[in-house]
Structure formats: structure tokens, C-alpha cells
Amino acid sequence: MTKHYSGWRKSRRSNPNGECIEAGRASDGTIGVRDTKFYGTGPTLEFTRDEWRNFLHKIRANDP
């Protein structure tokens, strides 16, 4: 079964040329991440809330 994600938001670090990612949330709290150049038809990575929180923590810890 494919999950339905809503509230897609583009990354604040997106390039102005349209190459970016966006994240949305499913009703069960799962976070979906996709590449915008596929216009919603490409694959979606799925993260649990804990996985997403840890992922963001690691990225922010290495942000210059």
C-alpha cells in the first residue's frame, strides 16, 4: 500500500533552479522525502519520526 503524504514543503536550502527536495507527512507520522524534479511521480524515501529527528540532528551538527 502506498502512503498518502500531505503538506509537502521544499527545503530552505533548495537551489533557485528547481533542483531541490521536499518533505511531507503521512497520517501515521511517517515522513516522506522526494526529489522535486520528478513532479511527485518519483520514489519517496520514508522515515519514522525518530529516524527523521536523528537525520536532521546529524545534518545540523555538521552544518558549517
Distance bins in CASP14 RR format, pairs under 12 A and 6 or more apart:
PFRMAT RR
TARGET T0000
AUTHOR 0000-0000-0000
RMODE 2
METHOD distances of the structure
MODEL  1
1 26 0 0 0 0 0 1 0 0 0 0 0
1 28 0 0 0 0 0 1 0 0 0 0 0
2 26 0 0 0 0 1 0 0 0 0 0 0
2 30 0 0 0 0 0 1 0 0 0 0 0
2 32 0 0 0 0 0 1 0 0 0 0 0
2 40 0 0 0 0 0 1 0 0 0 0 0
2 42 0 0 0 0 0 1 0 0 0 0 0
2 43 0 0 0 0 0 1 0 0 0 0 0
2 44 0 0 0 0 1 0 0 0 0 0 0
2 46 0 0 0 0 0 1 0 0 0 0 0
3 24 0 0 0 0 0 1 0 0 0 0 0
3 25 0 0 0 0 1 0 0 0 0 0 0
3 26 1 0 1 0 0 0 0 0 0 0 0
3 27 0 0 0 0 1 0 0 0 0 0 0
3 28 1 0 0 1 0 0 0 0 0 0 0
3 29 0 0 0 0 1 0 0 0 0 0 0
3 30 1 0 0 1 0 0 0 0 0 0 0
3 31 0 0 0 0 0 1 0 0 0 0 0
3 32 1 0 0 1 0 0 0 0 0 0 0
3 34 0 0 0 0 0 1 0 0 0 0 0
3 44 0 0 0 0 1 0 0 0 0 0 0
3 45 0 0 0 0 0 1 0 0 0 0 0
3 46 1 0 0 1 0 0 0 0 0 0 0
3 47 0 0 0 0 0 1 0 0 0 0 0
4 24 0 0 0 0 0 1 0 0 0 0 0
4 25 0 0 0 0 0 1 0 0 0 0 0
4 26 1 0 0 1 0 0 0 0 0 0 0
4 27 1 0 0 1 0 0 0 0 0 0 0
4 28 0 0 0 0 0 1 0 0 0 0 0
4 29 0 0 0 0 0 1 0 0 0 0 0
4 30 0 0 0 0 0 1 0 0 0 0 0
4 32 0 0 0 0 0 1 0 0 0 0 0
4 44 0 0 0 0 0 1 0 0 0 0 0
5 22 0 0 0 0 1 0 0 0 0 0 0
5 23 0 0 0 0 1 0 0 0 0 0 0
5 24 1 0 1 0 0 0 0 0 0 0 0
5 25 1 0 0 1 0 0 0 0 0 0 0
5 26 1 0 1 0 0 0 0 0 0 0 0
5 27 0 0 0 0 1 0 0 0 0 0 0
5 28 0 0 0 0 0 1 0 0 0 0 0
5 29 0 0 0 0 1 0 0 0 0 0 0
5 30 1 0 0 1 0 0 0 0 0 0 0
5 31 0 0 0 0 1 0 0 0 0 0 0
5 32 1 0 1 0 0 0 0 0 0 0 0
5 33 0 0 0 0 1 0 0 0 0 0 0
5 34 0 0 0 0 1 0 0 0 0 0 0
5 40 0 0 0 0 1 0 0 0 0 0 0
5 44 1 0 0 1 0 0 0 0 0 0 0
5 45 0 0 0 0 0 1 0 0 0 0 0
5 46 0 0 0 0 1 0 0 0 0 0 0
5 47 0 0 0 0 0 1 0 0 0 0 0
6 22 0 0 0 0 0 1 0 0 0 0 0
6 23 0 0 0 0 0 1 0 0 0 0 0
6 24 1 0 0 1 0 0 0 0 0 0 0
6 25 1 0 0 1 0 0 0 0 0 0 0
6 26 1 0 0 1 0 0 0 0 0 0 0
6 27 0 0 0 0 1 0 0 0 0 0 0
6 29 0 0 0 0 0 1 0 0 0 0 0
6 30 0 0 0 0 0 1 0 0 0 0 0
6 31 0 0 0 0 0 1 0 0 0 0 0
6 32 0 0 0 0 0 1 0 0 0 0 0
7 22 0 0 0 0 1 0 0 0 0 0 0
7 23 0 0 0 0 1 0 0 0 0 0 0
7 24 1 0 1 0 0 0 0 0 0 0 0
7 25 1 0 0 1 0 0 0 0 0 0 0
7 26 0 0 0 0 0 1 0 0 0 0 0
7 27 0 0 0 0 0 1 0 0 0 0 0
7 29 0 0 0 0 0 1 0 0 0 0 0
7 31 0 0 0 0 0 1 0 0 0 0 0
7 32 0 0 0 0 0 1 0 0 0 0 0
8 20 0 0 0 0 0 1 0 0 0 0 0
8 21 0 0 0 0 0 1 0 0 0 0 0
8 22 1 0 1 0 0 0 0 0 0 0 0
8 23 1 0 0 1 0 0 0 0 0 0 0
8 24 1 0 1 0 0 0 0 0 0 0 0
8 25 0 0 0 0 1 0 0 0 0 0 0
8 26 0 0 0 0 0 1 0 0 0 0 0
8 31 0 0 0 0 0 1 0 0 0 0 0
8 32 0 0 0 0 1 0 0 0 0 0 0
8 33 0 0 0 0 1 0 0 0 0 0 0
8 34 1 0 0 1 0 0 0 0 0 0 0
8 35 0 0 0 0 0 1 0 0 0 0 0
8 36 0 0 0 0 1 0 0 0 0 0 0
8 39 0 0 0 0 0 1 0 0 0 0 0
8 40 0 0 0 0 1 0 0 0 0 0 0
8 44 0 0 0 0 0 1 0 0 0 0 0
9 20 0 0 0 0 0 1 0 0 0 0 0
9 21 0 0 0 0 1 0 0 0 0 0 0
9 22 1 0 1 0 0 0 0 0 0 0 0
9 23 1 0 1 0 0 0 0 0 0 0 0
9 24 1 0 0 1 0 0 0 0 0 0 0
9 25 0 0 0 0 1 0 0 0 0 0 0
9 31 0 0 0 0 0 1 0 0 0 0 0
9 32 0 0 0 0 0 1 0 0 0 0 0
9 33 0 0 0 0 0 1 0 0 0 0 0
9 34 0 0 0 0 0 1 0 0 0 0 0
9 36 0 0 0 0 0 1 0 0 0 0 0
10 16 0 0 0 0 0 1 0 0 0 0 0
10 18 0 0 0 0 1 0 0 0 0 0 0
10 19 0 0 0 0 0 1 0 0 0 0 0
10 20 1 0 1 0 0 0 0 0 0 0 0
10 21 1 0 0 1 0 0 0 0 0 0 0
10 22 1 0 1 0 0 0 0 0 0 0 0
10 23 0 0 0 0 1 0 0 0 0 0 0
10 24 0 0 0 0 0 1 0 0 0 0 0
10 33 0 0 0 0 0 1 0 0 0 0 0
10 34 0 0 0 0 0 1 0 0 0 0 0
10 35 0 0 0 0 0 1 0 0 0 0 0
10 36 1 0 0 1 0 0 0 0 0 0 0
10 37 0 0 0 0 0 1 0 0 0 0 0
11 18 0 0 0 0 0 1 0 0 0 0 0
11 19 0 0 0 0 0 1 0 0 0 0 0
11 20 1 0 1 0 0 0 0 0 0 0 0
11 21 1 0 1 0 0 0 0 0 0 0 0
11 22 1 0 0 1 0 0 0 0 0 0 0
11 23 1 0 0 1 0 0 0 0 0 0 0
11 24 0 0 0 0 0 1 0 0 0 0 0
11 33 0 0 0 0 1 0 0 0 0 0 0
11 34 0 0 0 0 0 1 0 0 0 0 0
11 35 0 0 0 0 0 1 0 0 0 0 0
11 36 0 0 0 0 1 0 0 0 0 0 0
11 56 0 0 0 0 0 1 0 0 0 0 0
11 59 0 0 0 0 0 1 0 0 0 0 0
12 20 0 0 0 0 1 0 0 0 0 0 0
12 21 0 0 0 0 0 1 0 0 0 0 0
12 22 0 0 0 0 0 1 0 0 0 0 0
12 23 0 0 0 0 0 1 0 0 0 0 0
12 63 0 0 0 0 0 1 0 0 0 0 0
13 19 0 0 0 0 0 1 0 0 0 0 0
13 20 1 0 0 1 0 0 0 0 0 0 0
13 21 0 0 0 0 1 0 0 0 0 0 0
13 22 0 0 0 0 0 1 0 0 0 0 0
13 59 0 0 0 0 1 0 0 0 0 0 0
13 60 0 0 0 0 0 1 0 0 0 0 0
13 63 0 0 0 0 1 0 0 0 0 0 0
14 20 1 1 0 0 0 0 0 0 0 0 0
14 21 1 0 0 1 0 0 0 0 0 0 0
14 22 0 0 0 0 1 0 0 0 0 0 0
14 23 0 0 0 0 0 1 0 0 0 0 0
14 35 0 0 0 0 0 1 0 0 0 0 0
14 36 1 0 0 1 0 0 0 0 0 0 0
14 37 0 0 0 0 0 1 0 0 0 0 0
15 21 0 0 0 0 0 1 0 0 0 0 0
15 36 0 0 0 0 0 1 0 0 0 0 0
15 37 0 0 0 0 0 1 0 0 0 0 0
17 36 0 0 0 0 0 1 0 0 0 0 0
17 37 0 0 0 0 1 0 0 0 0 0 0
18 35 0 0 0 0 0 1 0 0 0 0 0
18 36 1 0 0 1 0 0 0 0 0 0 0
18 37 1 0 0 1 0 0 0 0 0 0 0
18 38 0 0 0 0 0 1 0 0 0 0 0
18 39 0 0 0 0 0 1 0 0 0 0 0
19 35 0 0 0 0 1 0 0 0 0 0 0
19 36 1 0 0 1 0 0 0 0 0 0 0
19 37 1 0 0 1 0 0 0 0 0 0 0
19 38 0 0 0 0 0 1 0 0 0 0 0
20 33 0 0 0 0 0 1 0 0 0 0 0
20 34 0 0 0 0 0 1 0 0 0 0 0
20 35 1 0 0 1 0 0 0 0 0 0 0
20 36 1 0 1 0 0 0 0 0 0 0 0
20 37 0 0 0 0 1 0 0 0 0 0 0
20 38 0 0 0 0 0 1 0 0 0 0 0
21 31 0 0 0 0 0 1 0 0 0 0 0
21 32 0 0 0 0 1 0 0 0 0 0 0
21 33 1 0 1 0 0 0 0 0 0 0 0
21 34 1 0 0 1 0 0 0 0 0 0 0
21 35 1 0 1 0 0 0 0 0 0 0 0
21 36 1 0 0 1 0 0 0 0 0 0 0
21 37 0 0 0 0 1 0 0 0 0 0 0
21 38 0 0 0 0 0 1 0 0 0 0 0
21 40 0 0 0 0 0 1 0 0 0 0 0
21 42 0 0 0 0 0 1 0 0 0 0 0
21 43 0 0 0 0 0 1 0 0 0 0 0
21 44 0 0 0 0 0 1 0 0 0 0 0
21 45 0 0 0 0 1 0 0 0 0 0 0
21 59 0 0 0 0 0 1 0 0 0 0 0
22 31 0 0 0 0 0 1 0 0 0 0 0
22 32 0 0 0 0 1 0 0 0 0 0 0
22 33 1 0 0 1 0 0 0 0 0 0 0
22 34 1 0 0 1 0 0 0 0 0 0 0
22 35 0 0 0 0 1 0 0 0 0 0 0
22 36 1 0 1 0 0 0 0 0 0 0 0
22 37 0 0 0 0 0 1 0 0 0 0 0
22 38 0 0 0 0 0 1 0 0 0 0 0
22 39 0 0 0 0 0 1 0 0 0 0 0
22 40 0 0 0 0 1 0 0 0 0 0 0
22 42 0 0 0 0 0 1 0 0 0 0 0
22 44 0 0 0 0 1 0 0 0 0 0 0
22 45 0 0 0 0 0 1 0 0 0 0 0
23 29 0 0 0 0 0 1 0 0 0 0 0
23 30 0 0 0 0 0 1 0 0 0 0 0
23 31 1 0 1 0 0 0 0 0 0 0 0
23 32 1 0 1 0 0 0 0 0 0 0 0
23 33 1 0 1 0 0 0 0 0 0 0 0
23 34 0 0 0 0 1 0 0 0 0 0 0
23 35 0 0 0 0 0 1 0 0 0 0 0
23 36 0 0 0 0 0 1 0 0 0 0 0
23 44 0 0 0 0 1 0 0 0 0 0 0
23 45 0 0 0 0 1 0 0 0 0 0 0
23 46 0 0 0 0 0 1 0 0 0 0 0
23 47 0 0 0 0 1 0 0 0 0 0 0
23 52 0 0 0 0 1 0 0 0 0 0 0
23 55 0 0 0 0 0 1 0 0 0 0 0
23 56 0 0 0 0 1 0 0 0 0 0 0
24 30 0 0 0 0 1 0 0 0 0 0 0
24 31 1 0 0 1 0 0 0 0 0 0 0
24 32 1 0 1 0 0 0 0 0 0 0 0
24 33 1 0 0 1 0 0 0 0 0 0 0
24 34 0 0 0 0 1 0 0 0 0 0 0
24 40 0 0 0 0 0 1 0 0 0 0 0
24 44 0 0 0 0 1 0 0 0 0 0 0
24 45 0 0 0 0 0 1 0 0 0 0 0
24 46 0 0 0 0 0 1 0 0 0 0 0
24 47 0 0 0 0 0 1 0 0 0 0 0
24 52 0 0 0 0 0 1 0 0 0 0 0
25 31 1 0 1 0 0 0 0 0 0 0 0
25 32 1 0 0 1 0 0 0 0 0 0 0
25 33 0 0 0 0 0 1 0 0 0 0 0
25 44 0 0 0 0 0 1 0 0 0 0 0
25 46 0 0 0 0 0 1 0 0 0 0 0
25 47 0 0 0 0 0 1 0 0 0 0 0
25 48 0 0 0 0 0 1 0 0 0 0 0
25 49 0 0 0 0 1 0 0 0 0 0 0
25 52 0 0 0 0 1 0 0 0 0 0 0
26 32 1 0 0 1 0 0 0 0 0 0 0
26 33 0 0 0 0 0 1 0 0 0 0 0
26 44 0 0 0 0 1 0 0 0 0 0 0
26 46 0 0 0 0 1 0 0 0 0 0 0
26 47 0 0 0 0 0 1 0 0 0 0 0
26 48 0 0 0 0 0 1 0 0 0 0 0
26 49 0 0 0 0 0 1 0 0 0 0 0
26 52 0 0 0 0 0 1 0 0 0 0 0
28 46 0 0 0 0 0 1 0 0 0 0 0
28 47 0 0 0 0 0 1 0 0 0 0 0
28 48 0 0 0 0 1 0 0 0 0 0 0
28 49 0 0 0 0 1 0 0 0 0 0 0
29 46 0 0 0 0 0 1 0 0 0 0 0
29 47 0 0 0 0 1 0 0 0 0 0 0
29 48 1 0 0 1 0 0 0 0 0 0 0
29 49 1 0 1 0 0 0 0 0 0 0 0
29 50 0 0 0 0 0 1 0 0 0 0 0
29 51 0 0 0 0 0 1 0 0 0 0 0
29 52 0 0 0 0 1 0 0 0 0 0 0
29 53 0 0 0 0 0 1 0 0 0 0 0
30 44 0 0 0 0 1 0 0 0 0 0 0
30 45 0 0 0 0 0 1 0 0 0 0 0
30 46 1 0 1 0 0 0 0 0 0 0 0
30 47 1 0 0 1 0 0 0 0 0 0 0
30 48 1 0 0 1 0 0 0 0 0 0 0
30 49 1 0 0 1 0 0 0 0 0 0 0
30 50 0 0 0 0 0 1 0 0 0 0 0
30 51 0 0 0 0 1 0 0 0 0 0 0
30 52 0 0 0 0 1 0 0 0 0 0 0
31 44 0 0 0 0 1 0 0 0 0 0 0
31 45 0 0 0 0 1 0 0 0 0 0 0
31 46 1 0 0 1 0 0 0 0 0 0 0
31 47 1 0 1 0 0 0 0 0 0 0 0
31 48 1 0 0 1 0 0 0 0 0 0 0
31 49 1 0 0 1 0 0 0 0 0 0 0
31 50 0 0 0 0 0 1 0 0 0 0 0
31 51 1 0 0 1 0 0 0 0 0 0 0
31 52 1 0 1 0 0 0 0 0 0 0 0
31 53 0 0 0 0 1 0 0 0 0 0 0
31 54 0 0 0 0 0 1 0 0 0 0 0
31 55 0 0 0 0 1 0 0 0 0 0 0
31 56 0 0 0 0 1 0 0 0 0 0 0
32 40 0 0 0 0 0 1 0 0 0 0 0
32 42 0 0 0 0 0 1 0 0 0 0 0
32 43 0 0 0 0 0 1 0 0 0 0 0
32 44 1 0 1 0 0 0 0 0 0 0 0
32 45 1 0 0 1 0 0 0 0 0 0 0
32 46 1 0 1 0 0 0 0 0 0 0 0
32 47 1 0 0 1 0 0 0 0 0 0 0
32 48 0 0 0 0 0 1 0 0 0 0 0
32 49 0 0 0 0 0 1 0 0 0 0 0
32 51 0 0 0 0 0 1 0 0 0 0 0
32 52 0 0 0 0 1 0 0 0 0 0 0
32 55 0 0 0 0 0 1 0 0 0 0 0
33 40 0 0 0 0 0 1 0 0 0 0 0
33 42 0 0 0 0 0 1 0 0 0 0 0
33 43 0 0 0 0 1 0 0 0 0 0 0
33 44 1 0 0 1 0 0 0 0 0 0 0
33 45 1 0 1 0 0 0 0 0 0 0 0
33 46 1 0 0 1 0 0 0 0 0 0 0
33 47 1 0 0 1 0 0 0 0 0 0 0
33 51 0 0 0 0 0 1 0 0 0 0 0
33 52 0 0 0 0 1 0 0 0 0 0 0
33 55 0 0 0 0 1 0 0 0 0 0 0
33 56 0 0 0 0 0 1 0 0 0 0 0
34 40 1 0 0 1 0 0 0 0 0 0 0
34 41 0 0 0 0 1 0 0 0 0 0 0
34 42 1 0 0 1 0 0 0 0 0 0 0
34 43 1 0 0 1 0 0 0 0 0 0 0
34 44 1 0 1 0 0 0 0 0 0 0 0
34 45 1 0 0 1 0 0 0 0 0 0 0
34 46 0 0 0 0 0 1 0 0 0 0 0
34 47 0 0 0 0 0 1 0 0 0 0 0
35 41 0 0 0 0 0 1 0 0 0 0 0
35 42 1 0 0 1 0 0 0 0 0 0 0
35 43 0 0 0 0 1 0 0 0 0 0 0
35 44 0 0 0 0 1 0 0 0 0 0 0
35 45 0 0 0 0 1 0 0 0 0 0 0
36 42 0 0 0 0 0 1 0 0 0 0 0
36 44 0 0 0 0 0 1 0 0 0 0 0
38 44 0 0 0 0 1 0 0 0 0 0 0
45 51 0 0 0 0 1 0 0 0 0 0 0
45 52 0 0 0 0 0 1 0 0 0 0 0
45 55 0 0 0 0 1 0 0 0 0 0 0
46 52 0 0 0 0 1 0 0 0 0 0 0
46 55 0 0 0 0 0 1 0 0 0 0 0
47 53 0 0 0 0 1 0 0 0 0 0 0
47 54 0 0 0 0 1 0 0 0 0 0 0
47 55 1 0 0 1 0 0 0 0 0 0 0
47 56 0 0 0 0 1 0 0 0 0 0 0
48 54 0 0 0 0 1 0 0 0 0 0 0
48 55 0 0 0 0 0 1 0 0 0 0 0
49 55 0 0 0 0 0 1 0 0 0 0 0
49 56 0 0 0 0 0 1 0 0 0 0 0
50 56 0 0 0 0 0 1 0 0 0 0 0
50 57 0 0 0 0 0 1 0 0 0 0 0
51 57 0 0 0 0 0 1 0 0 0 0 0
51 58 0 0 0 0 0 1 0 0 0 0 0
52 58 0 0 0 0 0 1 0 0 0 0 0
52 59 0 0 0 0 0 1 0 0 0 0 0
53 59 0 0 0 0 0 1 0 0 0 0 0
53 60 0 0 0 0 0 1 0 0 0 0 0
54 60 0 0 0 0 0 1 0 0 0 0 0
54 61 0 0 0 0 0 1 0 0 0 0 0
55 61 0 0 0 0 0 1 0 0 0 0 0
55 62 0 0 0 0 0 1 0 0 0 0 0
56 62 0 0 0 0 0 1 0 0 0 0 0
56 63 0 0 0 0 0 1 0 0 0 0 0
57 63 0 0 0 0 0 1 0 0 0 0 0
END
